[in-house]
Amino acid sequence: MNIDYTQIGKRIARRRKKQGLTQLKLSEMVDVSEVYISNIERAVSIPSTEVIMRLALALDTTPDEFLVGTARMGGEEAWRPVAEQLRGLNRKQLGLVERFIAWVREQEI
C-alpha cells in the first residue's frame, strides 16, 4: 500500500479549517511547531503515528479520516484513550508502539 502524504496533508488542512482553527492554534493543541503543521499539510514533512493520533484527537476525528479519507465514528471511539496514553511516551517507547501497531494491523483478527 502506498501512502499518499499529499492527500493526508490536504485532509488534515481541510479538517482544521472546518474546525475554524489556524495552523498556530492547532500547533499549540498538538504541541508541535506551526511550521511543522504547515509542512505536514504541504507534504513536506511526514507525521509520525503519534502526531497523527494527536492531530486526530485535537481535530475531533479518527486517524482514518487523514489516512484513508473516512472517519470511524458512532461509538467507535475506542482510539481516544490510546491516543491520550501516547502523550507521555518517549521516542523509544513511541517507536515500539508504532512497530506494535504495524504488527497488529497485519494480523487477521
CNS distance restraints for C-alpha pairs under 8 A (distance, minus, plus):
assign (resid   3 and name CA) (resid  67 and name CA) 7.91 0.50 0.50
assign (resid   4 and name CA) (resid   8 and name CA) 6.41 0.50 0.50
assign (resid   5 and name CA) (resid   9 and name CA) 6.01 0.50 0.50
assign (resid   5 and name CA) (resid  43 and name CA) 5.42 0.50 0.50
assign (resid   5 and name CA) (resid  46 and name CA) 6.93 0.50 0.50
assign (resid   6 and name CA) (resid  10 and name CA) 6.25 0.50 0.50
assign (resid   6 and name CA) (resid  41 and name CA) 7.38 0.50 0.50
assign (resid   6 and name CA) (resid  42 and name CA) 6.48 0.50 0.50
assign (resid   6 and name CA) (resid  43 and name CA) 4.93 0.50 0.50
assign (resid   7 and name CA) (resid  11 and name CA) 6.09 0.50 0.50
assign (resid   7 and name CA) (resid  66 and name CA) 7.88 0.50 0.50
assign (resid   8 and name CA) (resid  12 and name CA) 6.22 0.50 0.50
assign (resid   8 and name CA) (resid  41 and name CA) 7.43 0.50 0.50
assign (resid   8 and name CA) (resid  43 and name CA) 7.83 0.50 0.50
assign (resid   8 and name CA) (resid  66 and name CA) 5.04 0.50 0.50
assign (resid   8 and name CA) (resid  67 and name CA) 5.78 0.50 0.50
assign (resid   8 and name CA) (resid  68 and name CA) 7.94 0.50 0.50
assign (resid   9 and name CA) (resid  13 and name CA) 6.15 0.50 0.50
assign (resid   9 and name CA) (resid  40 and name CA) 5.45 0.50 0.50
assign (resid   9 and name CA) (resid  41 and name CA) 3.68 0.50 0.50
assign (resid   9 and name CA) (resid  42 and name CA) 5.83 0.50 0.50
assign (resid   9 and name CA) (resid  43 and name CA) 5.77 0.50 0.50
assign (resid   9 and name CA) (resid  66 and name CA) 7.63 0.50 0.50
assign (resid  10 and name CA) (resid  14 and name CA) 6.00 0.50 0.50
assign (resid  10 and name CA) (resid  41 and name CA) 5.76 0.50 0.50
assign (resid  10 and name CA) (resid  42 and name CA) 7.36 0.50 0.50
assign (resid  11 and name CA) (resid  15 and name CA) 6.11 0.50 0.50
assign (resid  11 and name CA) (resid  65 and name CA) 7.23 0.50 0.50
assign (resid  11 and name CA) (resid  66 and name CA) 5.39 0.50 0.50
assign (resid  11 and name CA) (resid  69 and name CA) 7.13 0.50 0.50
assign (resid  12 and name CA) (resid  16 and name CA) 6.05 0.50 0.50
assign (resid  12 and name CA) (resid  41 and name CA) 6.46 0.50 0.50
assign (resid  12 and name CA) (resid  55 and name CA) 7.92 0.50 0.50
assign (resid  12 and name CA) (resid  66 and name CA) 6.03 0.50 0.50
assign (resid  13 and name CA) (resid  17 and name CA) 6.12 0.50 0.50
assign (resid  13 and name CA) (resid  41 and name CA) 5.80 0.50 0.50
assign (resid  14 and name CA) (resid  18 and name CA) 6.08 0.50 0.50
assign (resid  15 and name CA) (resid  19 and name CA) 6.22 0.50 0.50
assign (resid  15 and name CA) (resid  59 and name CA) 6.81 0.50 0.50
assign (resid  16 and name CA) (resid  20 and name CA) 6.40 0.50 0.50
assign (resid  16 and name CA) (resid  21 and name CA) 5.45 0.50 0.50
assign (resid  16 and name CA) (resid  22 and name CA) 7.21 0.50 0.50
assign (resid  16 and name CA) (resid  23 and name CA) 7.77 0.50 0.50
assign (resid  16 and name CA) (resid  26 and name CA) 7.49 0.50 0.50
assign (resid  16 and name CA) (resid  59 and name CA) 6.52 0.50 0.50
assign (resid  17 and name CA) (resid  21 and name CA) 5.68 0.50 0.50
assign (resid  17 and name CA) (resid  22 and name CA) 7.20 0.50 0.50
assign (resid  19 and name CA) (resid  59 and name CA) 6.99 0.50 0.50
assign (resid  21 and name CA) (resid  25 and name CA) 6.04 0.50 0.50
assign (resid  21 and name CA) (resid  26 and name CA) 6.30 0.50 0.50
assign (resid  22 and name CA) (resid  26 and name CA) 6.23 0.50 0.50
assign (resid  23 and name CA) (resid  27 and name CA) 5.96 0.50 0.50
assign (resid  23 and name CA) (resid  34 and name CA) 5.76 0.50 0.50
assign (resid  23 and name CA) (resid  37 and name CA) 6.26 0.50 0.50
assign (resid  23 and name CA) (resid  38 and name CA) 6.86 0.50 0.50
assign (resid  24 and name CA) (resid  28 and name CA) 6.32 0.50 0.50
assign (resid  24 and name CA) (resid  33 and name CA) 7.74 0.50 0.50
assign (resid  24 and name CA) (resid  34 and name CA) 5.06 0.50 0.50
assign (resid  25 and name CA) (resid  29 and name CA) 6.34 0.50 0.50
assign (resid  26 and name CA) (resid  30 and name CA) 6.14 0.50 0.50
assign (resid  26 and name CA) (resid  34 and name CA) 7.80 0.50 0.50
assign (resid  26 and name CA) (resid  37 and name CA) 7.79 0.50 0.50
assign (resid  26 and name CA) (resid  55 and name CA) 7.98 0.50 0.50
assign (resid  26 and name CA) (resid  58 and name CA) 7.31 0.50 0.50
assign (resid  27 and name CA) (resid  31 and name CA) 5.67 0.50 0.50
assign (resid  27 and name CA) (resid  32 and name CA) 5.06 0.50 0.50
assign (resid  27 and name CA) (resid  33 and name CA) 5.48 0.50 0.50
assign (resid  27 and name CA) (resid  34 and name CA) 5.13 0.50 0.50
assign (resid  27 and name CA) (resid  36 and name CA) 7.94 0.50 0.50
assign (resid  27 and name CA) (resid  37 and name CA) 6.32 0.50 0.50
assign (resid  28 and name CA) (resid  32 and name CA) 6.57 0.50 0.50
assign (resid  28 and name CA) (resid  33 and name CA) 7.45 0.50 0.50
assign (resid  28 and name CA) (resid  34 and name CA) 7.87 0.50 0.50
assign (resid  29 and name CA) (resid  58 and name CA) 6.32 0.50 0.50
assign (resid  30 and name CA) (resid  51 and name CA) 7.48 0.50 0.50
assign (resid  30 and name CA) (resid  54 and name CA) 5.75 0.50 0.50
assign (resid  30 and name CA) (resid  55 and name CA) 6.20 0.50 0.50
assign (resid  30 and name CA) (resid  58 and name CA) 6.62 0.50 0.50
assign (resid  32 and name CA) (resid  36 and name CA) 6.62 0.50 0.50
assign (resid  32 and name CA) (resid  37 and name CA) 7.39 0.50 0.50
assign (resid  33 and name CA) (resid  37 and name CA) 6.60 0.50 0.50
assign (resid  34 and name CA) (resid  38 and name CA) 6.32 0.50 0.50
assign (resid  35 and name CA) (resid  39 and name CA) 6.07 0.50 0.50
assign (resid  36 and name CA) (resid  40 and name CA) 6.10 0.50 0.50
assign (resid  36 and name CA) (resid  45 and name CA) 7.11 0.50 0.50
assign (resid  37 and name CA) (resid  41 and name CA) 6.19 0.50 0.50
assign (resid  38 and name CA) (resid  42 and name CA) 6.23 0.50 0.50
assign (resid  39 and name CA) (resid  43 and name CA) 5.92 0.50 0.50
assign (resid  39 and name CA) (resid  44 and name CA) 4.74 0.50 0.50
assign (resid  39 and name CA) (resid  45 and name CA) 5.14 0.50 0.50
assign (resid  40 and name CA) (resid  44 and name CA) 5.94 0.50 0.50
assign (resid  40 and name CA) (resid  45 and name CA) 4.93 0.50 0.50
assign (resid  40 and name CA) (resid  46 and name CA) 6.14 0.50 0.50
assign (resid  40 and name CA) (resid  47 and name CA) 6.48 0.50 0.50
assign (resid  47 and name CA) (resid  51 and name CA) 5.77 0.50 0.50
assign (resid  47 and name CA) (resid  52 and name CA) 6.30 0.50 0.50
assign (resid  48 and name CA) (resid  52 and name CA) 6.29 0.50 0.50
assign (resid  49 and name CA) (resid  53 and name CA) 6.20 0.50 0.50
assign (resid  49 and name CA) (resid  98 and name CA) 6.52 0.50 0.50
assign (resid  50 and name CA) (resid  54 and name CA) 6.18 0.50 0.50
assign (resid  50 and name CA) (resid  83 and name CA) 7.60 0.50 0.50
assign (resid  50 and name CA) (resid  86 and name CA) 6.56 0.50 0.50
assign (resid  50 and name CA) (resid  87 and name CA) 7.81 0.50 0.50
assign (resid  50 and name CA) (resid  94 and name CA) 7.20 0.50 0.50
assign (resid  51 and name CA) (resid  55 and name CA) 5.96 0.50 0.50
assign (resid  52 and name CA) (resid  56 and name CA) 6.12 0.50 0.50
assign (resid  52 and name CA) (resid  63 and name CA) 6.21 0.50 0.50
assign (resid  52 and name CA) (resid  66 and name CA) 7.90 0.50 0.50
assign (resid  53 and name CA) (resid  57 and name CA) 6.20 0.50 0.50
assign (resid  53 and name CA) (resid  62 and name CA) 7.65 0.50 0.50
assign (resid  53 and name CA) (resid  63 and name CA) 6.01 0.50 0.50
assign (resid  53 and name CA) (resid  83 and name CA) 5.60 0.50 0.50
assign (resid  54 and name CA) (resid  58 and name CA) 6.07 0.50 0.50
assign (resid  54 and name CA) (resid  83 and name CA) 6.56 0.50 0.50
assign (resid  54 and name CA) (resid  87 and name CA) 7.99 0.50 0.50
assign (resid  55 and name CA) (resid  59 and name CA) 5.95 0.50 0.50
assign (resid  55 and name CA) (resid  63 and name CA) 7.97 0.50 0.50
assign (resid  56 and name CA) (resid  60 and name CA) 5.86 0.50 0.50
assign (resid  56 and name CA) (resid  61 and name CA) 4.99 0.50 0.50
assign (resid  56 and name CA) (resid  62 and name CA) 5.19 0.50 0.50
assign (resid  56 and name CA) (resid  63 and name CA) 5.39 0.50 0.50
assign (resid  56 and name CA) (resid  66 and name CA) 7.97 0.50 0.50
assign (resid  57 and name CA) (resid  61 and name CA) 6.24 0.50 0.50
assign (resid  57 and name CA) (resid  62 and name CA) 7.16 0.50 0.50
assign (resid  57 and name CA) (resid  80 and name CA) 6.89 0.50 0.50
assign (resid  57 and name CA) (resid  83 and name CA) 7.20 0.50 0.50
assign (resid  61 and name CA) (resid  65 and name CA) 6.92 0.50 0.50
assign (resid  61 and name CA) (resid  71 and name CA) 6.47 0.50 0.50
assign (resid  61 and name CA) (resid  72 and name CA) 7.91 0.50 0.50
assign (resid  61 and name CA) (resid  73 and name CA) 7.73 0.50 0.50
assign (resid  62 and name CA) (resid  66 and name CA) 7.72 0.50 0.50
assign (resid  62 and name CA) (resid  71 and name CA) 5.48 0.50 0.50
assign (resid  62 and name CA) (resid  72 and name CA) 6.28 0.50 0.50
assign (resid  62 and name CA) (resid  73 and name CA) 7.63 0.50 0.50
assign (resid  62 and name CA) (resid  77 and name CA) 7.69 0.50 0.50
assign (resid  62 and name CA) (resid  79 and name CA) 7.58 0.50 0.50
assign (resid  63 and name CA) (resid  67 and name CA) 6.19 0.50 0.50
assign (resid  63 and name CA) (resid  71 and name CA) 7.29 0.50 0.50
assign (resid  64 and name CA) (resid  68 and name CA) 5.40 0.50 0.50
assign (resid  64 and name CA) (resid  69 and name CA) 6.37 0.50 0.50
assign (resid  64 and name CA) (resid  70 and name CA) 5.67 0.50 0.50
assign (resid  64 and name CA) (resid  71 and name CA) 5.19 0.50 0.50
assign (resid  64 and name CA) (resid  72 and name CA) 6.87 0.50 0.50
assign (resid  65 and name CA) (resid  69 and name CA) 4.39 0.50 0.50
assign (resid  65 and name CA) (resid  70 and name CA) 4.30 0.50 0.50
assign (resid  65 and name CA) (resid  71 and name CA) 4.35 0.50 0.50
assign (resid  65 and name CA) (resid  72 and name CA) 7.72 0.50 0.50
assign (resid  66 and name CA) (resid  70 and name CA) 7.52 0.50 0.50
assign (resid  72 and name CA) (resid  76 and name CA) 6.20 0.50 0.50
assign (resid  72 and name CA) (resid  77 and name CA) 7.55 0.50 0.50
assign (resid  73 and name CA) (resid  77 and name CA) 6.42 0.50 0.50
assign (resid  78 and name CA) (resid  82 and name CA) 7.50 0.50 0.50
assign (resid  79 and name CA) (resid  83 and name CA) 6.14 0.50 0.50
assign (resid  80 and name CA) (resid  84 and name CA) 6.25 0.50 0.50
assign (resid  81 and name CA) (resid  85 and name CA) 6.31 0.50 0.50
assign (resid  82 and name CA) (resid  86 and name CA) 6.53 0.50 0.50
assign (resid  83 and name CA) (resid  87 and name CA) 7.10 0.50 0.50
assign (resid  85 and name CA) (resid  89 and name CA) 7.59 0.50 0.50
assign (resid  86 and name CA) (resid  94 and name CA) 7.27 0.50 0.50
assign (resid  89 and name CA) (resid  93 and name CA) 5.69 0.50 0.50
assign (resid  89 and name CA) (resid  94 and name CA) 6.04 0.50 0.50
assign (resid  90 and name CA) (resid  94 and name CA) 6.14 0.50 0.50
assign (resid  91 and name CA) (resid  95 and name CA) 6.13 0.50 0.50
assign (resid  92 and name CA) (resid  96 and name CA) 6.44 0.50 0.50
assign (resid  93 and name CA) (resid  97 and name CA) 6.25 0.50 0.50
assign (resid  94 and name CA) (resid  98 and name CA) 6.04 0.50 0.50
assign (resid  95 and name CA) (resid  99 and name CA) 6.27 0.50 0.50
assign (resid  96 and name CA) (resid 100 and name CA) 6.13 0.50 0.50
assign (resid  97 and name CA) (resid 101 and name CA) 6.10 0.50 0.50
assign (resid  98 and name CA) (resid 102 and name CA) 6.29 0.50 0.50
assign (resid  99 and name CA) (resid 103 and name CA) 6.23 0.50 0.50
assign (resid 100 and name CA) (resid 104 and name CA) 6.14 0.50 0.50
assign (resid 101 and name CA) (resid 105 and name CA) 6.16 0.50 0.50
assign (resid 102 and name CA) (resid 106 and name CA) 6.52 0.50 0.50
assign (resid 103 and name CA) (resid 107 and name CA) 6.74 0.50 0.50
